[in-house]
Amino acid sequence: MAQTHDGFLLWGSAPASGPKPLPVVRVEPSTFHVVSHRHEHGERIINATVSGKAVTVVIPLDVLAVLEREWSHVNTRRTTGRNR
């Protein structure tokens, strides 16, 4: 599960067996370190540490494509001042 808040992408988890998602926590970019990444079964799987705690981020490739497209729009607006 991901949400945005104050321009940051916030990640949390939504266990299928749980009645509701766990709380979403803001991650400071400086505390997020990628250990490894791979493509598997149509997903991008990223093993990382956040503030020293091991996490796994799984993003379907079709969702990743949409995120990358949107990030490119954000970066274009930041560098050119243009709204697309």
Backbone as a chain_set.jsonl record, in Angstrom:
{"seq": "MAQTHDGFLLWGSAPASGPKPLPVVRVEPSTFHVVSHRHEHGERIINATVSGKAVTVVIPLDVLAVLEREWSHVNTRRTTGRNR", "coords": {"N": [[0.844, -1.166, 0.0], [0.538, 2.224, -0.748], [0.75, 5.687, -0.065], [0.444, 9.236, -0.524], [1.918, 12.095, 1.009], [2.486, 15.357, 1.804], [4.163, 15.545, -0.447], [5.718, 13.273, -0.296], [6.188, 9.798, -0.865], [4.546, 7.342, 0.829], [4.979, 4.275, 2.426], [3.351, 1.279, 3.365], [1.95, -1.685, 4.765], [-0.354, -4.191, 3.72], [-1.647, -6.715, 4.936], [-3.102, -9.702, 3.743], [-4.495, -11.361, 5.453], [-5.185, -9.815, 7.561], [-7.48, -7.592, 9.31], [-7.335, -4.917, 8.657], [-5.124, -2.541, 7.036], [-1.695, -2.142, 8.158], [-0.309, 0.649, 10.017], [0.773, 3.448, 8.051], [4.021, 4.58, 7.458], [6.201, 7.306, 7.267], [9.085, 7.36, 5.271], [12.321, 8.401, 5.443], [14.378, 9.386, 2.79], [17.175, 9.156, 3.156], [17.449, 7.054, 4.914], [16.781, 4.787, 3.594], [18.022, 2.035, 2.032], [18.957, 0.19, -0.721], [19.442, -3.245, -0.954], [19.303, -5.439, -2.673], [17.825, -6.209, -5.897], [15.326, -7.46, -8.141], [13.577, -8.811, -11.033], [10.66, -10.698, -11.06], [8.167, -12.943, -11.903], [6.521, -10.935, -13.098], [6.851, -8.814, -11.368], [8.641, -6.271, -9.577], [11.024, -6.818, -7.255], [12.332, -5.63, -4.365], [14.838, -5.749, -2.06], [15.641, -4.234, 0.901], [17.004, -1.976, 3.395], [15.597, -0.123, 6.019], [16.265, 2.339, 8.115], [17.968, 0.49, 9.309], [16.361, -1.775, 9.525], [15.298, -4.724, 7.94], [13.478, -4.84, 4.919], [11.057, -5.767, 2.428], [10.104, -4.736, -0.714], [7.536, -4.954, -2.966], [6.586, -4.425, -6.187], [4.248, -4.435, -8.7], [5.068, -4.758, -12.168], [3.507, -3.342, -14.055], [2.404, -1.343, -12.486], [4.738, -0.097, -11.662], [5.586, 0.989, -14.105], [3.652, 2.993, -14.502], [4.186, 4.611, -12.255], [6.838, 5.419, -12.855], [6.378, 6.91, -15.187], [4.793, 8.999, -14.148], [6.606, 10.099, -12.295], [8.489, 11.07, -14.088], [7.036, 13.141, -15.223], [6.765, 14.81, -12.981], [9.468, 15.419, -12.511], [10.042, 16.774, -14.895], [8.426, 19.046, -14.631], [9.66, 20.192, -12.404], [12.236, 20.808, -13.367], [11.803, 22.369, -15.631], [9.751, 24.044, -15.045], [7.356, 23.769, -16.252], [3.949, 22.798, -16.508], [2.456, 19.73, -17.175]], "CA": [[0.0, 0.0, 0.0], [1.301, 3.467, -0.774], [-0.009, 6.925, -0.004], [1.31, 10.409, -0.593], [1.687, 13.093, 2.044], [3.491, 16.422, 1.726], [5.105, 15.292, -1.525], [6.475, 12.051, -0.075], [5.481, 8.543, -1.053], [4.579, 6.621, 2.093], [4.739, 2.85, 2.222], [2.881, 0.489, 4.492], [1.638, -3.031, 4.316], [-1.764, -4.554, 3.798], [-1.687, -8.175, 4.957], [-4.375, -10.258, 3.285], [-5.196, -12.015, 6.551], [-5.53, -8.843, 8.591], [-8.726, -6.862, 9.084], [-7.058, -3.605, 8.072], [-3.683, -2.337, 6.815], [-0.882, -1.595, 9.234], [-0.1, 2.084, 9.834], [1.742, 3.891, 7.051], [5.089, 5.329, 8.106], [7.047, 8.071, 6.345], [10.462, 6.882, 5.199], [13.273, 9.402, 4.986], [15.221, 8.795, 1.751], [18.533, 8.847, 3.624], [17.44, 5.827, 5.714], [16.372, 3.68, 2.718], [19.181, 1.539, 1.295], [18.662, -1.016, -1.492], [20.407, -4.33, -0.803], [19.247, -6.168, -3.942], [16.557, -6.073, -6.618], [15.172, -8.403, -9.249], [12.255, -8.981, -11.632], [10.2, -12.071, -10.904], [6.717, -13.133, -12.057], [5.849, -9.671, -13.402], [6.985, -7.875, -10.263], [9.968, -5.792, -9.187], [11.182, -7.144, -5.842], [13.455, -4.867, -3.837], [15.212, -5.997, -0.665], [16.272, -3.001, 1.367], [16.953, -1.694, 4.827], [15.066, 1.187, 6.388], [16.737, 2.581, 9.486], [18.563, -0.74, 9.798], [15.395, -2.874, 9.54], [15.14, -5.329, 6.617], [12.138, -4.774, 4.331], [10.92, -6.186, 1.037], [9.133, -3.933, -1.443], [7.108, -5.661, -4.171], [5.806, -3.52, -7.029], [3.944, -5.009, -10.013], [5.736, -3.994, -13.226], [2.598, -2.382, -14.684], [2.316, -0.211, -11.562], [6.035, 0.574, -11.741], [5.598, 1.789, -15.335], [2.841, 4.194, -14.256], [4.945, 5.459, -11.327], [7.969, 6.02, -13.57], [5.843, 7.945, -16.076], [4.393, 10.139, -13.322], [7.813, 10.725, -11.763], [9.122, 11.842, -15.161], [6.264, 14.388, -15.328], [7.143, 15.636, -11.831], [10.827, 15.905, -12.748], [9.977, 17.754, -15.982], [7.885, 20.289, -14.061], [10.656, 20.781, -11.498], [13.398, 21.332, -14.086], [11.431, 23.345, -16.653], [8.694, 24.921, -14.567], [6.162, 23.523, -17.062], [2.946, 21.823, -16.089], [2.063, 18.891, -18.307]], "C": [[0.893, 1.235, 0.0], [0.335, 4.643, -0.718], [0.968, 8.071, -0.194], [0.921, 11.379, 0.513], [2.821, 14.101, 1.963], [4.56, 16.135, 0.685], [5.948, 14.05, -1.352], [5.589, 10.849, -0.349], [5.655, 7.74, 0.224], [4.217, 5.167, 1.841], [4.253, 2.214, 3.507], [2.61, -0.907, 3.983], [0.161, -3.294, 4.514], [-1.862, -6.073, 3.787], [-3.069, -8.701, 4.601], [-5.17, -10.855, 4.438], [-5.659, -11.04, 7.628], [-6.814, -8.107, 8.277], [-8.507, -5.489, 8.458], [-5.55, -3.461, 7.889], [-2.982, -1.839, 8.074], [-0.684, -0.107, 8.997], [0.974, 2.37, 8.781], [2.749, 4.789, 7.755], [5.916, 6.043, 7.045], [8.475, 7.547, 6.431], [11.329, 8.012, 4.668], [14.185, 8.757, 3.946], [16.611, 8.399, 2.238], [18.599, 7.562, 4.442], [17.087, 4.596, 4.891], [17.561, 3.272, 1.862], [18.833, 0.227, 0.607], [19.796, -2.014, -1.32], [20.477, -5.126, -2.102], [17.897, -5.911, -4.597], [16.54, -7.057, -7.767], [13.752, -8.317, -9.8], [11.877, -10.444, -11.492], [8.679, -12.105, -11.014], [5.975, -11.81, -12.262], [5.912, -8.64, -12.29], [8.442, -7.453, -10.097], [10.056, -6.02, -7.683], [12.467, -6.484, -5.356], [13.652, -5.248, -2.376], [16.026, -4.793, -0.218], [16.336, -2.984, 2.886], [16.41, -0.283, 4.998], [15.408, 1.376, 7.856], [17.261, 1.294, 10.112], [17.643, -1.945, 9.829], [15.213, -3.404, 8.12], [13.683, -5.254, 6.172], [12.197, -5.326, 2.914], [9.811, -5.356, 0.42], [8.815, -4.681, -2.73], [6.188, -4.731, -4.95], [5.522, -4.233, -8.346], [4.535, -4.122, -11.112], [4.802, -3.003, -13.907], [2.392, -1.161, -13.787], [3.611, 0.593, -11.605], [6.116, 1.463, -12.98], [4.806, 3.083, -15.153], [3.582, 5.146, -13.32], [6.104, 6.154, -12.026], [7.505, 7.125, -14.507], [5.466, 9.187, -15.27], [5.6, 10.85, -12.728], [8.515, 11.545, -12.832], [8.376, 13.159, -15.37], [6.636, 15.341, -14.193], [8.523, 16.234, -12.06], [10.863, 16.945, -13.856], [9.466, 19.089, -15.454], [8.912, 20.968, -13.164], [11.801, 21.428, -12.264], [13.03, 22.407, -15.095], [10.404, 24.356, -16.168], [7.398, 24.746, -15.331], [5.225, 22.559, -16.36], [2.531, 21.042, -17.306], [0.657, 18.428, -18.135]], "O": [[1.909, 1.262, 0.695], [-0.765, 4.584, -1.266], [2.177, 7.898, -0.042], [-0.243, 11.472, 0.901], [3.991, 13.73, 2.046], [5.733, 16.443, 0.899], [6.819, 13.786, -2.18], [4.385, 10.882, -0.096], [6.779, 7.486, 0.655], [3.26, 4.871, 1.126], [4.693, 2.571, 4.6], [3.01, -1.257, 2.873], [-0.486, -2.691, 5.371], [-2.133, -6.664, 2.742], [-4.08, -8.205, 5.097], [-6.401, -10.853, 4.402], [-6.44, -11.407, 8.506], [-7.203, -8.001, 7.114], [-9.401, -4.958, 7.799], [-4.78, -4.184, 8.521], [-3.59, -1.203, 8.936], [-0.874, 0.361, 7.874], [1.948, 1.63, 8.646], [2.376, 5.652, 8.55], [6.288, 5.443, 6.036], [9.005, 7.322, 7.519], [11.097, 8.519, 3.571], [14.718, 7.676, 4.197], [17.165, 7.402, 1.773], [19.687, 7.025, 4.65], [17.088, 3.482, 5.413], [18.054, 4.065, 1.06], [18.456, -0.741, 1.267], [20.965, -1.68, -1.513], [21.563, -5.452, -2.581], [16.952, -5.457, -3.951], [17.582, -7.44, -8.3], [12.842, -7.821, -9.135], [12.684, -11.329, -11.775], [7.985, -11.379, -10.303], [4.92, -11.591, -11.668], [5.119, -7.699, -12.267], [9.358, -8.2, -10.441], [9.255, -5.477, -6.922], [13.551, -6.751, -5.875], [12.748, -5.09, -1.556], [16.98, -4.39, -0.884], [15.795, -3.859, 3.563], [16.724, 0.623, 4.226], [14.904, 0.664, 8.725], [17.033, 1.031, 11.293], [18.098, -3.048, 10.134], [14.996, -2.624, 7.193], [12.771, -5.562, 6.939], [13.255, -5.348, 2.284], [8.708, -5.279, 0.962], [9.719, -5.007, -3.5], [5.149, -4.303, -4.45], [6.461, -4.606, -9.049], [4.512, -2.896, -11.01], [5.245, -1.925, -14.303], [2.223, -0.051, -14.292], [3.582, 1.824, -11.587], [6.653, 2.569, -12.915], [5.238, 4.146, -15.599], [3.608, 6.354, -13.558], [6.331, 7.346, -11.816], [8.158, 8.162, -14.616], [5.787, 10.307, -15.669], [5.619, 12.079, -12.662], [9.076, 12.599, -12.534], [8.997, 14.182, -15.661], [6.803, 16.54, -14.416], [8.728, 17.426, -11.828], [11.633, 17.902, -13.775], [10.009, 20.142, -15.789], [9.021, 22.194, -13.166], [12.292, 22.483, -11.863], [13.85, 23.275, -15.395], [10.203, 25.397, -16.793], [6.438, 25.481, -15.1], [5.664, 21.618, -15.698], [2.278, 21.621, -18.362], [0.136, 17.706, -18.986]]}, "num_chains": 1, "name": "protein.A"}
